[in-house]
């Protein structure tokens, strides 16, 4: 009897799911580019031995709940654009490399326990492959070596962790400076301490008080259900009012040029204090016109582009 020959089964084709809402990126050897594919896994570096069964059970107990990522303090155009690369083909920005990896993960954490697992699982491997060293991750904070701060800085990457407020929680890049770093002494001249990644609680309280008063006195500028063009105009007016109110109190606040020398930020301002120069984002997700505009004090990274001319 003739036995029919059998051909070996073909291996299943790999499938890459795509999405238009959350563009991701796919790392390749020596090159990073934007793509609509999911993020391939990279072996993590510096996070211990292979996972044991008990560790896996613990991890799953704190796994994120599948909510799509929400960002604050990021530029929407940059979130959708390819990463800018250095001459060696690696990304320039740790912040937007983080954002691409978060988009590729497709979920975001809600608690500090979830944040630590999520970052180690979805973020750390890709960032280290891109040349950004990760020293440690604890809860919603990580010690990251960036191009601007090769010595490393502590980054709080989840706003509102453990707050149980989904409307407030968002992925962020709130750089707090080196571990253990203390604010510069008040004897220094304003701005002489150089760029700072965060602000002291005293300055934050002053800025928050000004913003709260502006929101109360200008309800039409924070109203929901307006056109995108009207929201942008309202945000610019609130920005200008904030600069004027802060300067009336003797605080050296100015408009901010993006990346230090680019166009004016609509929702961010620069400030100079004895602790140094910095930038704060004052409009929380201001482009979501379906919601009432919420004002915030969110320190953001990057070079301050301080100017007193808001027509540049």
N, C-alpha and C positions, 0 to 999 in steps of 0.2 A: 504494500500500500504506500502510495506516495504521500509523504508528509509535506503539507504546504509550508513554504518558507515564511518566516515572520521578519518583518522589518522592525528594528528597534524603535520604540516610541520616540517621537520628537519631544524635546524638552519644551515645556510651556514657555510661550513668549512672555518676556517681561512687559509689564503694563505700567504706564505712568499716568496717574490720574492728573487731570488738569483742572485749573480753576481760574476764572477771570477776576474774581473778587480778591483773591489773596495770591498775587504773584510770588513765586518762590524762586530759589536759585539752586543750581546744581554745581557743586565744586568739581573741578577736574584738575588733574596734575598740572601744576604750574599756571593754572588759569581759573579765574572765577568769573562767571557770567550769569546774567539773569535768564530765567527760564520759567516755564509754567509747570515744571515737574515737581514731584515730591522730593524731599531732601534725602539723598542716600545716606546710609549709616556710615559713620567713621568710628574706628575703635577709639574709645576715650583714652586720654593720657593723664596719668597722675591721679586716678580715682580708684585705685585698688585692684584687687584680683577679680576674676569672673564671679558673677552673681551666684550666690547659693540659693537653694530652695527657700530657706527661711527668710533670706534677704528679699527674695522676690515677693514673698507673701506680704512682707512689711511694706515694700515699695508699692504694690498694688493697692494696699489699704489707703495710701495717700496719693494715689494717682489723680491728675486733673480730670475734671468732669466732662471734657469734650466741648466746652464753650469756645467759640471762635475767638481768636485774639483781638483785643481792642488796644489801641495805642494812645498815648498822650505825650506831647512834647516832641513829636516827630513831624517832619514835613511830608505831606501826602504825595507830592510829586517825587520825592526821593524814595518813598516807600514803593512806588510803582516803577521806578527807573532802575536800570542796571547799576550795580555797584561800581563806584569809581575805583580804578586799580592803580597801584604803584608800577614802577618800571619792572619790578620782578613778577608782576601778574597777580599779586596779592591785594586784597581790599585795603583801601586807605582808612576807612572808618570802622572802628569797633562798634560804634552805636548802631550803624545801619547794617553791619554784618549780623549783629544780634537780632535786628528787626527781620531780616530775611530768613534767618533760621526759625524765628518765632512764627512767621507766616507759613513756612514749610511744615512746622509742627501741626498747625491747624487747630491747636487748643491753647488755652492759657490757664494757669493755676489761680486759685482763689485764696489759699491759706499759705502760711510760711512753710508748712510741711510739704504741701504740694509744690511750692515754688522751688524748693531745694531739689526734689526729685526731677521736676520738669527741666530745670536748668542743666542738671547733670546728664539727663537723658537726651535732650533735644538741642541744647545750646553749646555746652562746653566742647563736645567733640568737634563740631564744625568751626568754632572760633579758634580752637587750638590748631586745627588744620590750616586755618587762614593766617596763622602766625601770631595770634593774640594769646599770650600765656595766661592761664587761669590758676591762681595759687590755691584758692579755696572757695567753697560755696557753703553758706550757712543761712538757712531760711530764704529770705527774699533778697539777700545781699551776696555779692561775689567780689573777690579781689582780682582785678583784670589789668593786664599790662597793655596799654593802648599806644598808638603812634605818638599822640600828644604827650602822654605821660608814661614813658617806657619803664619807669620805676614802679608803676602800678598804682591803681586807685580803687577805692571801695565804691561799688555801684549798687544802689538800691534799684532793682529792676521791676518791682511790682508795687504800684501805688495802691494803698488801701488793703494790704494783706491782712487777713483775719477780721476785716471790718464787717463782713456779711452784708455789704452794700454793692451789689452788682453794677448799679448805676455809676458808682464812683471808681471802682477797681479798674485798673488799666495797666498795661505793660509800659514801663517808663525807662528812662536812663538818667537817674538822679545820682550823679557822681558826687561823692562826699569827700574826696581827697584821700591821701595815703592813710593807712590804718594808724590810729593814735595821733593823727595830726591835730594840732590845736590852732584856733584862729590867731592871726598875727596880733601883736599888741597894739593898743589904741594910740600909741605915741607916733606911729608911722604916718607919713603924709598920705592923704587920700589917694588911693590908686597905686601907691608905691609897692604894695605887697604882691602885685601881679595878679593874673587871673585866678579866681577861686571857683570851686565847683559847687559850693553850697553857701548858705548864709546863716548867721547866728540866729538864735531864737528871738533875740531882741529886734533885729532888723526885719525878720519875717513878720513879727507881730505888727510893726509899724506899717509895712506894706499891705498886710491883710486888712488892717483897719481902714486904710485909704480905699482899697477895693470894695470893701463892704459898704462904705459910705457912697461910693460912686454908683453901685448897683441899686442902692435905695433911692438915690436922688435922680436916677435916669432909667426908670422902668422901661421906657420905650426902646432903649438901646440893648436891653437884655431879653426882649420879648421873643417868644417862640413863633414858629410858623411864618417866617418871613422868607423872602427870596434869598438865594445865595449871595447875590450882589448887595442886597440890603444888609445882610448879616456881616459881610466883609466891611461895608462902610461903617456899620455900628461898632465893630471891633476896633477899627482904626480911630474912631472918635473916642472910645473908652481908653485906648492906648494913649492918645494925646492928653486926655483929661488926667490920666494917672501921672504922666510925666510932669504936667503943670502942678498938680496937687503935691507931688513929692518935692518938687523944687521950691514950692511955697513954704515947705517945712524945713528948708535948708538942706535937703538930701540931694546929692549929685546924681540925678537920674537923667538919662538921655534916650533918644531913639537908638535902635540897634540895626546895624547893617549885617545881613546874614553873612556868615563865614568871615566876618571882619571887614570885608570891603565890597559886599554885594548889595542887592536891593534891600530896602527897609523891611524889617519884620513887621507883620501886621499885628501879631499877638505876643510879641516879646519886646522887652526893653533892656537896656544896659544900665548898670549902676556902678558907682565908685564909692567905696567906703574905706575906712582905715584898714579893714580886713583884706582889701583888694578889689579888683574889678570882677564883674560877673554879669550873667544874663538870666533873667527870669521870664518864664512863659506865664502870661497873666490870663489867657483865655483857654478854658478847658474844652477841648473838642469843639471849637467855635464854629466849625463848618457843618456841624449837625444842626441844621436849621429847624428840625422838628422839636427840638428841646429848648427850653429857656437857657440862655447863655449864662454859664457859671464862671465866675472869676476866681483865680487861684494864684498862689505864689509857688511856682515850680522852678527851682534852679535847673538850668540845662547846661550841657557841656558846649564846647566850641569856643572859639576866640571871640571876645566881645568886640562889637563894631560900634563903639560909642560915638554918637554925633549929636550935636544940638540943632542940626538942620534937618527937619522932617520932610524936606522937599527933594532930598537927594535921590 
